[in-house]
């Protein structure tokens, strides 16, 4: 989908004529739209990361939410989702910062799990990167075509089960 100024104005909730009064360039505009959308989508994830409950349950809910919210959004308004996907693709620095923030949230949950004896791992940040990478197929907009696969939930459950086994403490004889 080719993103137009009208598309961006719709996303921002302003008239298309006022767009360039607020942004110095098309790149600044794309970055602002991507940053706003990503920040809005992060709010419930941050809340889960900052809860006090069991880390395995929080991590599972966090991963389910990031996946299901993007799947729902892509299905409910595919044209607008395609616009966001294009804008996010152009806003590489914004997306990189967002991904770093998401990985920090996962690392926070993992650190809590280590402190509670629910997870065993050496480096929460490295493990968080691995968790994020292992689940990319389920939440990265580049994989949106795969989200309509009727087996996508079963595939996610299999990846989750494997990750949970890898993160959980081992019983040594």
Secondary structure, DSSP 4 states (H G I P E B T S, - for coil): ----HHHHHHHHTS-GGGHHHH-SSHHHHHHHHHHHHHHHHHHHHHHHHT--S-HHHHHHHHHHHHHHHHHHHHHH-HHHHHHHHHHHHH-HHHHHHHHHHHHHHHHHHHHHHHHTTS---S-HHHHHHHHHHHTHHHH-GGGGGGGG-TTHHHHHHHHHHHHHHHHSPP---
